[in-house]
């Protein structure tokens, strides 16, 4: 049996090969470190991209939820809005009777403050998990979605939408606090 380390390599004595490897090793380590740093940078960029994607989805979902809730609320108020695009269970909001619309936005109704806030916050909480960064991005997305809904509805939404926003943010903030996060973004 041949001893490891004493077997001559073809065309090159073992010691010379060993010396060459020792000299090359720092270069390889440096390359490995650079490669590792590149992998970390790539992972960081990928995570940031996922957070931005999450924020955009939350923004869209939030705007959609607030817009539908506002449409139902304004239908109850008898305002002549074009509600043909907004639907609930396959029925255009324009087709809802005032009683049906009132039932939907009642406190325990599908578009009431609590249930709408739970759907919006639930989406953020499920998508954010235990990641403070994702939860804070989701919170920001909800706020941006609300602003988009305000813009789409001409500036001011019905009071029910502001109550819903406050309740949804309260639920998200509670989870952020549980994880030890700050509610104020201090980035410049």
KAQUI-V539368 format. One record per residue. N is the residue number from 1. RES is the residue in three letters. D_LAST is the distance of its C-alpha to the last C-alpha in Angstrom with 2 decimals. Layout:
n;res;d_last
N;RES;D_LAST
N;RES;D_LAST
This chain:
n;res;d_last
1;UNK;67.50
2;UNK;65.24
3;UNK;62.86
4;UNK;59.21
5;UNK;58.09
6;UNK;61.61
7;UNK;62.07
8;UNK;62.04
9;UNK;59.88
10;UNK;61.80
11;UNK;61.98
12;UNK;59.84
13;UNK;60.56
14;UNK;58.24
15;UNK;57.13
16;UNK;56.08
17;UNK;54.06
18;UNK;52.47
19;UNK;51.53
20;UNK;50.00
21;UNK;47.87
22;UNK;46.63
23;UNK;45.64
24;UNK;43.83
25;UNK;42.01
26;UNK;39.15
27;UNK;38.45
28;UNK;38.47
29;UNK;36.21
30;UNK;33.73
31;UNK;34.00
32;UNK;33.55
33;UNK;30.43
34;UNK;29.01
35;UNK;30.15
36;UNK;28.62
37;UNK;25.24
38;UNK;25.57
39;UNK;26.53
40;UNK;23.51
41;UNK;21.23
42;UNK;23.30
43;UNK;23.09
44;UNK;19.31
45;UNK;19.20
46;UNK;21.91
47;UNK;20.13
48;UNK;16.98
49;UNK;19.51
50;UNK;21.29
51;UNK;18.28
52;UNK;17.63
53;UNK;21.39
54;UNK;21.49
55;UNK;18.85
56;UNK;20.97
57;UNK;24.15
58;UNK;23.00
59;UNK;21.88
60;UNK;25.33
61;UNK;27.23
62;UNK;25.58
63;UNK;26.32
64;UNK;29.82
65;UNK;30.49
66;UNK;29.43
67;UNK;31.39
68;UNK;34.51
69;UNK;34.34
70;UNK;34.01
71;UNK;36.88
72;UNK;39.13
73;UNK;38.28
74;UNK;39.04
75;UNK;42.22
76;UNK;43.32
77;UNK;42.74
78;UNK;45.01
79;UNK;42.60
80;UNK;43.78
81;UNK;40.87
82;UNK;41.45
83;UNK;40.91
84;UNK;42.84
85;UNK;39.80
86;UNK;38.81
87;UNK;41.02
88;UNK;41.81
89;UNK;44.23
90;UNK;45.39
91;UNK;46.20
92;UNK;44.53
93;UNK;43.00
94;UNK;45.22
95;UNK;48.20
96;UNK;47.28
97;UNK;49.47
98;UNK;47.84
99;UNK;49.02
100;UNK;47.44
101;UNK;44.12
102;UNK;44.27
103;UNK;44.99
104;UNK;41.97
105;UNK;39.53
106;UNK;41.34
107;UNK;39.51
108;UNK;41.10
109;UNK;41.09
110;UNK;39.32
111;UNK;36.88
112;UNK;36.79
113;UNK;33.66
114;UNK;34.10
115;UNK;35.09
116;UNK;32.51
117;UNK;29.70
118;UNK;31.20
119;UNK;31.25
120;UNK;27.64
121;UNK;26.35
122;UNK;28.93
123;UNK;27.63
124;UNK;24.08
125;UNK;25.57
126;UNK;27.99
127;UNK;25.52
128;UNK;22.87
129;UNK;25.48
130;UNK;24.23
131;UNK;20.90
132;UNK;18.01
133;UNK;15.69
134;UNK;18.35
135;UNK;19.01
136;UNK;15.48
137;UNK;15.54
138;UNK;18.97
139;UNK;18.00
140;UNK;15.49
141;UNK;18.40
142;UNK;20.77
143;UNK;18.82
144;UNK;18.56
145;UNK;22.22
146;UNK;23.16
147;UNK;21.67
148;UNK;23.62
149;UNK;26.69
150;UNK;26.39
151;UNK;26.27
152;UNK;29.20
153;UNK;31.23
154;UNK;30.82
155;UNK;28.06
156;UNK;29.36
157;UNK;30.40
158;UNK;33.15
159;UNK;32.37
160;UNK;33.05
161;UNK;29.91
162;UNK;27.70
163;UNK;29.60
164;UNK;29.11
165;UNK;25.34
166;UNK;25.24
167;UNK;27.60
168;UNK;25.85
169;UNK;22.46
170;UNK;24.50
171;UNK;25.99
172;UNK;22.78
173;UNK;21.19
174;UNK;24.40
175;UNK;24.08
176;UNK;20.47
177;UNK;21.79
178;UNK;24.82
179;UNK;22.80
180;UNK;20.93
181;UNK;17.53
182;UNK;15.14
183;UNK;15.06
184;UNK;11.73
185;UNK;8.67
186;UNK;6.40
187;UNK;3.80
188;UNK;0.00
